[in-house]
Amino acid sequence: MERTALVIGATGQVGRATVRALVRDGWQVRAGSRGGRGGPLWPLDWHVHPVPLDRENDDELVEAIGDGCDLVVDTVAYGARHARQLIELSDRIGSAVVLSSAAVYLDDQGLGFGADGVTFPVPIAETQPTTMAGTGDYAADKAALERELLDAGAILPTTVLRAGAIHGPHTVHPREWHFVKRALDRRPARVLAYGGESRFHPVSTANLAELIRLAASEPGARVLNAADPEAPTVREIGAAIHSVLDHSADEVLIDGPSPAPPVGETPWSTANPVVLDMSVAQRQLGYRPVTDYLRSLPETVSWLVDATRDRDWRDVFTDLLEYRTDYFDYAAEDAWLARHR
């Protein structure tokens, strides 16, 4: 029996991996993206049908779903409005898998990501409290998305995936660029706050796609964490990336937070670990990761180097410009190193 799926955001980093996983599992895939029917991204025998789809355009979403599809995978949904778009079309959709974020979690004191003193349990289970639904804030908007969809679970069975730090090729927000750029610039030191022991649980696009594939075959109204089998420390991540690029650098570990921000800060830096519990996905879906962080790293690093060759990295990785921290303030780093040494 032919199964049809619409992947929203199909040309993004999660979307590409998802299309690949679904096709290999026998799905007929409509690949929705703002690029529409541009050049082929997938082999012609993959049964992938590109469709023009701007996530903000209600009419284009209706047209992409057409008379109906067994599955909608939404990799770019954000906020209550996007949830309601899908719910209003529930009579044409068999089930959905929607990407959320671990950023919705609160610790036991009611503190969220980025708050001073936030201390999550290790690991974080899906039963951990989450932030209030709202607008204008990333975590609040993702929480609003989740709650609308879960409340409508009887008419639109939706698996919500709370992803960790997503990594893989074809991204505009690569945390790994922090260390890749330093290797390309031949920086002599890796300066790391918190003794390099920060852990912010990553998830490979390949593992996310595997979770999506499994949830597609077992529809239900549920929330699942999405993470790699292990959460490496930032010290391990930096050393591994520099090893892939054959770059040698002195390791300088700072005990505690940066004494001179942004020196020693990274996109993974946290005072306390953020580690996700994957046992529910294992029990409910039989999930087993298809890769891990270190094994998937060479492909990601190679893509980052190729994507920025002869180009300004700021034109390629546009989302990184939204960081409030300038992670490449080499002058501040050099000045601190001179005083430190």
C-alpha positions in Angstrom: 0.0 0.0 0.0 1.4 3.4 -1.0 2.1 5.8 1.8 2.4 9.5 1.1 4.3 12.1 3.2 4.7 15.8 3.0 7.9 17.1 4.5 7.8 20.8 5.3 11.3 22.4 5.1 12.5 19.6 3.0 15.7 21.4 1.8 16.9 22.2 5.3 19.3 20.1 7.3 16.6 18.1 9.1 14.4 18.0 6.0 17.0 16.5 3.8 17.8 13.7 6.2 14.1 13.1 6.7 13.3 12.8 3.0 16.2 10.3 2.7 15.0 8.2 5.6 11.3 8.1 4.5 12.2 7.2 0.9 14.3 4.3 2.1 11.4 3.2 4.1 9.1 3.1 1.1 7.3 6.4 1.4 6.2 8.6 -1.5 7.5 12.0 -0.4 6.3 15.5 -1.3 9.3 17.8 -0.5 7.9 21.2 0.4 10.2 24.2 0.4 10.3 27.8 -0.6 12.6 26.8 -3.4 9.7 24.8 -4.9 10.5 23.1 -8.1 14.1 24.1 -8.3 17.0 21.9 -9.3 16.8 18.2 -8.2 18.2 17.5 -4.8 17.4 13.8 -4.8 17.9 11.0 -7.3 15.1 10.7 -9.8 14.2 7.2 -8.7 13.6 8.3 -5.1 9.9 9.1 -5.8 10.4 12.6 -4.3 8.1 15.3 -5.7 9.3 18.9 -4.9 6.5 21.3 -4.2 6.6 25.1 -3.6 5.7 25.8 0.0 6.2 28.9 2.1 5.3 27.9 5.7 3.6 31.2 6.2 1.3 30.9 3.2 -1.9 29.1 4.1 -2.9 28.5 0.5 0.4 26.9 -0.4 0.1 24.6 2.6 -3.4 23.5 1.5 -2.2 22.9 -2.1 0.8 20.9 -0.9 -1.4 18.6 1.2 -3.8 18.3 -1.7 -6.5 15.7 -1.3 -4.6 14.3 1.7 -1.5 12.6 2.8 -0.7 9.9 5.4 1.9 12.0 7.1 3.1 15.5 7.5 6.6 16.1 8.9 7.0 19.8 9.9 10.6 20.7 10.5 10.1 24.4 10.7 6.9 24.8 12.8 7.0 27.6 15.3 4.2 28.9 17.5 0.5 28.4 18.0 -0.4 29.6 14.5 1.5 26.9 12.8 -0.1 24.3 15.0 -3.5 25.6 14.1 -2.7 25.5 10.4 -2.1 21.8 10.7 -5.1 21.1 13.0 -7.5 22.9 10.6 -6.3 20.4 7.9 -6.5 17.4 10.2 -9.3 15.8 8.0 -6.7 15.5 5.2 -3.7 14.4 7.4 -3.2 10.9 8.8 -0.7 11.9 11.4 2.1 14.4 12.0 5.6 14.6 13.4 6.6 18.1 14.4 10.0 19.4 15.5 10.2 21.2 18.8 13.1 21.9 21.1 14.6 20.9 24.5 14.6 24.7 25.1 11.0 24.3 26.5 12.2 22.6 29.7 12.4 24.2 33.1 14.4 23.0 36.0 12.9 22.1 39.3 13.1 25.7 40.5 11.2 26.9 37.4 14.3 28.3 35.6 14.7 27.9 31.9 17.6 27.7 29.4 20.0 30.6 29.8 18.9 31.6 33.3 21.5 32.0 36.0 21.7 29.0 38.2 19.5 26.8 36.1 20.2 23.1 37.1 18.3 20.4 35.2 18.1 16.8 36.4 20.5 14.4 34.6 19.0 13.2 32.4 15.9 15.3 31.6 12.8 13.2 31.1 9.8 14.2 29.0 7.8 14.6 32.3 10.0 17.5 33.3 8.0 20.8 33.6 8.1 23.1 30.6 7.8 26.9 30.1 4.4 28.6 29.7 3.1 29.0 26.2 3.5 32.4 24.8 4.8 34.5 21.9 7.9 36.5 21.2 10.2 34.1 22.9 11.7 31.0 21.3 10.9 28.6 24.2 7.5 30.1 24.8 6.5 29.8 21.1 7.7 26.2 20.9 5.7 25.4 24.1 2.6 27.0 22.5 3.2 24.9 19.4 3.4 21.7 21.4 0.3 22.4 23.5 -2.0 23.2 20.6 -0.9 20.0 18.8 -1.1 17.7 21.9 -4.5 19.1 22.8 -5.7 18.1 19.3 -4.2 14.6 19.5 -7.6 12.9 19.1 -8.1 14.4 15.6 -4.4 14.8 14.6 -2.1 12.3 16.2 1.2 14.2 16.5 4.6 13.1 17.7 6.4 16.2 19.1 10.2 15.8 19.1 12.1 17.9 21.6 15.5 18.1 19.9 18.8 18.9 21.5 21.6 20.7 19.7 21.0 19.7 16.1 24.1 19.0 14.0 24.9 17.8 10.5 25.4 19.1 7.0 23.2 21.7 5.3 22.7 24.1 8.2 22.7 27.8 8.7 23.3 27.4 12.4 26.3 25.2 12.9 27.7 25.2 16.4 30.7 23.2 15.1 31.8 26.3 13.2 33.1 27.6 16.5 36.0 25.1 16.4 36.2 24.7 12.6 36.9 28.4 12.0 39.5 28.4 14.7 41.3 25.5 13.0 41.1 27.2 9.6 42.4 30.4 11.2 45.2 28.4 12.9 44.3 29.6 16.3 47.0 28.4 18.8 44.7 27.7 21.7 41.3 26.2 22.7 40.1 28.3 25.6 37.2 26.7 27.4 35.2 28.0 30.4 33.8 25.6 33.0 36.9 23.5 32.7 35.6 22.3 29.3 33.1 20.1 31.0 29.9 21.7 29.7 27.5 19.2 28.1 24.7 20.3 25.9 23.2 17.2 24.4 23.6 17.1 20.6 21.4 15.2 18.1 22.5 14.2 14.6 20.1 14.9 11.7 20.5 11.2 10.9 19.2 10.2 14.4 16.4 12.8 14.1 15.4 11.3 10.8 15.3 7.8 12.3 13.0 9.0 15.1 10.8 10.6 12.5 10.7 7.4 10.4 9.7 5.3 13.4 7.1 7.7 14.6 5.6 7.8 11.1 5.0 4.1 11.2 3.6 4.2 14.8 1.3 7.3 14.9 0.3 8.7 18.2 -0.1 11.8 20.4 3.2 11.9 22.3 6.3 13.9 23.2 9.7 12.4 22.8 13.2 13.7 23.4 15.6 13.6 20.5 19.3 13.2 21.2 22.4 11.3 20.3 23.4 8.2 22.4 25.9 10.3 24.3 26.4 13.9 25.3 30.1 14.7 24.8 31.8 17.6 26.8 32.7 20.7 24.9 36.3 19.7 25.6 35.8 16.5 23.7 34.0 18.2 20.9 36.7 20.8 20.4 39.5 18.2 20.4 37.6 15.9 18.0 36.9 18.7 15.5 40.5 19.8 15.5 41.6 16.2 15.1 39.5 15.9 12.0 41.1 19.0 10.6 44.6 17.9 11.8 44.9 21.1 13.8 47.0 21.3 17.0 46.1 23.8 19.7 47.0 24.3 23.3 44.1 23.5 25.6 43.5 26.3 28.2 40.8 25.4 30.8 39.1 28.1 32.9 37.7 27.0 36.2 34.1 28.4 36.2 32.6 31.0 33.9 34.6 33.2 31.6 36.5 35.9 33.6 36.5 38.1 30.5 33.5 37.3 28.2 33.5 36.1 25.5 36.8 34.4 26.2 36.3 30.7 26.7 32.6 30.8 25.9 31.2 28.4 23.2 27.7 27.6 21.8 27.6 24.6 24.1 28.8 26.4 27.3 26.6 25.7 30.3 27.5 25.8 34.0 25.5 22.6 34.5 24.8 19.7 32.1 21.9 19.5 29.7 21.4 15.8 29.0 18.2 14.3 27.6 16.7 10.9 28.5 16.0 8.7 25.5 14.5 5.8 27.2 10.9 6.6 26.2 11.7 6.7 22.5 13.4 3.3 23.0 10.5 1.8 24.7 7.7 3.2 22.6 9.2 3.1 19.1 12.1 0.7 19.5 14.4 3.6 18.7 18.1 2.8 18.2 20.5 5.6 17.1 22.0 5.2 13.7 25.1 7.2 14.5 26.8 9.1 17.3 28.4 12.6 17.6 32.0 11.6 17.0 31.2 9.2 14.2 29.1 11.7 12.3 31.6 14.6 12.8 33.8 14.2 9.7 30.9 14.6 7.3 29.7 17.7 9.1 33.2 19.3 9.3 33.9 18.5 5.6 30.6 20.2 4.6 31.3 23.3 6.7 34.7 23.7 5.1 33.3 23.2 1.6 30.4 25.5 2.2 32.6 28.4 3.2 35.4 28.0 0.6 35.9 31.3 -1.1 32.9 32.8 0.7 32.3 35.0 3.7 31.1 32.6 6.4 28.6 35.3 7.6 26.8 35.0 4.2 26.5 31.2 4.6 25.7 30.7 8.3 23.3 33.6 8.7 21.7 32.4 11.9 25.0 32.6 13.8 24.8 36.4 13.5 21.9 36.3 15.9 24.1 35.2 18.8 24.6 37.9 21.3 28.1 36.7 21.9 30.9 37.3 19.5 32.6 33.9 19.7 35.4 35.1 17.3 36.7 38.1 19.3 40.3 37.0 18.8 41.6 40.3 20.1 39.9 39.8 23.5 41.1 36.2 23.6 44.7 37.1 22.8 44.7 39.9 25.4 43.4 37.5 28.1 45.9 34.8 27.1 48.7 37.3 27.3 47.7 38.2 30.9 47.0 34.6 31.8 50.4 33.3 30.6 
